[in-house]
Amino acid sequence: MKPSIHTAALALCASAAFSSYAADNKPVRFILVGDSTMATASGYGDAFCARVVRADTCINLAKGGRSSGSFRAEGRWDEVQGLLKGASAYRATYVLIQFGHNDQPGKPGRSTDLVTEFPVNMTRYVQEVKALGGVPVLVTPLTRRSFKNKILENNLAPWSAAIRKVAAEQQVALLDLNADSYAAVQAMGEDEADTLAVEPKPAAATTATSTDLARIEPAGAAKSAFDYTHLGAKGAKYFAAMVERELKAALPLSATQFRPEGQP
């Protein structure tokens, strides 16, 4: 006996409901792309991934010393593209992209021109993520924590402005980490900001700038890991929480992918 129109309609509804259920239950993935301020052991990336409900779907590919140019030149972007080719297995793949620190002048093999190269590189990353089914999220560079006369310096402002412009032009999500981290560090002051570093500041360096640190260490002493750029566990946790809040605000659908506030 042929199925009735009613039976066929029910079957179609059931199939559509199952497809919708299957899509909704696919995991969400995060891929982090950037420099040392996001990388393992020196940045906030791993602390951010630890906040994701399914930590195995958060992949930190950030690497110290890389710029928007050298990350691609070294073939590291190829790995990101390879991962994105499997994007259909995920409900969404958010690719957080943060460069700027090593794009600044004076870094051979890494620096890029602020006008002719840096925005082009960032635009290309965005377009390629979109083409492979991912969701690009541009992140302005984390502030350095160098104070002068109690005022926090921000020599990354031009690179942050360039990223904001690319985000607006490409109509993609922007996390203005530079602005938010600058405001937070300025508000907490120099002494508290120093506690976010990899190691405590050497006793003889209480008034030293980052460029002075190497000169004040005693002869034969191990070089201190303290600086005004990289993060220890406290700093990583602090700025990971900031990035999480920014992401939830920019892309509200991502909010369910993080552990409840206060939960380790």
N, C-alpha and C positions, 0 to 999 in steps of 0.2 A: 504494500500500500504506500502511495506517495505521501511524503510528509506534508502536513497542512501548512498554509501560509503562516498561521500562528506559530507552529512549531519551528519553522524556518526563521521567523523573526526572533524567537527566543534564543535560538542557537547563535544568531548574529550578535544579539545583545550580550550573550555570555562570552562570546569570543572577544568582543570589543572590551568588555569589562576585564577579562583576563589580560589582554594586551596592555590596558591601562595600568592594571595592578603590577604587571611585570616591569613596565617602564618606571613606575613610581618606586619600585623596590630595587632598582639598580643603584649601586653605590655612587657617591660623588667623589671626585678625585681632585687633589690639589698638586700642582707642580710649581716649585719655587725656582726661579732663575735670577741670579744676581751675583753679587761680589761677597767679600768677607763679612760685611755687616749683616748678611743673611745666612752665611755659610755655617756648617757644623764647626763647633768649638770656638768660633769667634764672633758669631752673629746670633740673630733671634730665630732663625729658620727652624731649628730642631724643637725649640720651645713652642713655636707656633704649631708644628705638626703634633706635638704632644697634647695639644688642646683639641685636636680633631677626634671625633668619636671613633672613627675607624682609622687609627694611625697608619695602618698599612696602605691606605690610599693617599697619603700625603708624602710626596717625594721631594726631598731637598737636593736640588742639583746646583745650588749656588756654590761658587768657588772663589777663594781669596785671590785678589790681584787681577780679577777679570773686569774688562770694560765691555761696553756695548759692541765694540769691534772685535776684541780678542776672544770673547766667549764663542762667537761664531767661527772665527778664523781657526781656532783650535779644534773645531769639530764638535764642541759640546752641544751646540744647538741641534746637531743631527740626532742626538739622543732624545731631545725633547720632541722633535718631529716624529721619530720612531714611536714614541709613546702615544702621541696624538693619533697615529694611524689606527690605534685600537680604541678610539674615543666612543665608538658605538656601544661598547660594553659598560659605559658609565652614563648616568643620568646627566651629568655635566662634568667637564674638566676645566677647572679654573687655573689659569697659568699666570702667576704673579711675577712680574718682570720689574726688577729694580737695578738700575745702573746709574753711574754718575761719578762716584768717588775716583775711579781709575780712568775715567774719560778726561779728567782734568789735565792741563798741560804739564809737561816735564816728566812724563812717564813713558819712556821709549817702548814701542811695541804695544802700548796699551791706549795712550791718549788719543782722543778723536777731536776733530774740529767741531766746536759748539754750533756752528751755523750750517756747515755743509755735510757733516757726517753724523753727528750724534742724533739729531731728529730723524734723519733718514734711516738709521739703524733701528731706532725704536719703532718707527712706522712699519718697517719691514717685519719686525717681530710680531706686531699686532696683526698685520694682514695674513701672515702665514699661520698664526694660531687660528684665526677665523676660518681660513680655507680648509683647515683640517678638523673643523668641528669643535674646537675648544673655545673657551671664554677668556679673552685676554684681559688682564687687570694690571694697569700701569701703576707703579709705586715710586713716588719721589724719594730721593736718597735720604737715609737716616742721617740726622744731624751729627756733626762732630761735637765734642764737648769741651772746646777750647774757649776759655773766658779771657777777656782783656778788660781790666778795670771794672770787673763785675758784670760786664756785658758779654753775652755769648756771641761769638763770631759765627757767620754763616756764609762761608765761601762756596757753598753748594747751591746758593739761590738761583744762579743763572741756569744750571742744569735742571733744577726743579721746575723753573718756568718753562723750559723747553718741553719737559714731559707733560706738563699741564696742557700746553698747546697741542701736542700730538693727541692726547686723550680727547680733547674737544673736537679736533678735526676728524678723528676716526670714530668718534661717538662710542667710546669704551669707558669702562669703569676706571676711576682714578682714586687711589688712596694717597692722600697728601701727607705722607709720613714725615716729610721734611718740615712742613709747617707745624704739624702737631708735636713732633719730637722737639723741635726748636722751642716752642712755647713751654713745653713741660720742663725741659732742662733749664731754661732761663728762670722759670718759676721756682724750681727746687734749689738753685744756687750751685756754686762750684763744688763745695765740700760734699754735698749729697751726690752730685753728678759723678764725682770721682769714685764713688762706691759701686758704680755700674760697670767699671772696667774689669779686665781679665784678672788683674792682681791689684792689691792696694798700691797707692802711690808711694815710691821710695821716700824715706824721711827727708832726704836732702833735696827733694824735688817739690817741696810744698809751693814754691812760687815759679816753678819752671814751666816753660811751654813744651809742646810735644817735640819740637826740634832740638830743645836743650837737653832732653833726658839722657841721650847717649853720652853727652859730654860730662855729666855730673856723676856717673857711676864710678866707683873706685876702680883703679887698675886691677885687672885680674878677676873682678867680680862678674858673676853671671848677669847677662843683660836682663833687665826687668821686662816683664810682659805688659807692664802698665803703659797705656797710651790713651788718647782722647777719642779714639775711633771705635775700637773693638770692644766686645762685650763679654763679661763673665756671666755666671749663672743668674745673678740678680738682674743685671741689665738685660739679658736675653729674655727672661720671664716678663720683665716690665714692658719691653717694646713688642714682644709677641702679643701680649694682651691688647696693646694699642692697635696693632695691625688687625687683630681679630675684630675689635670694635669698629674700626674703619670699614672692614670688609662687610660686616653685617649691615652697616648703614648704607653702603654703596650698592650691595646686592642682598636684599633682605632674605631671598630664598636660601642663602647660604647659612643662615643663622642656626638652623636645626642640625648642622653638621658639627657643632662644637659642644663640648661638655658644659654643663651648667656652671655658672659663675661660682667660684669658691670650691668647685670639685677638682681635685688634683688629677 
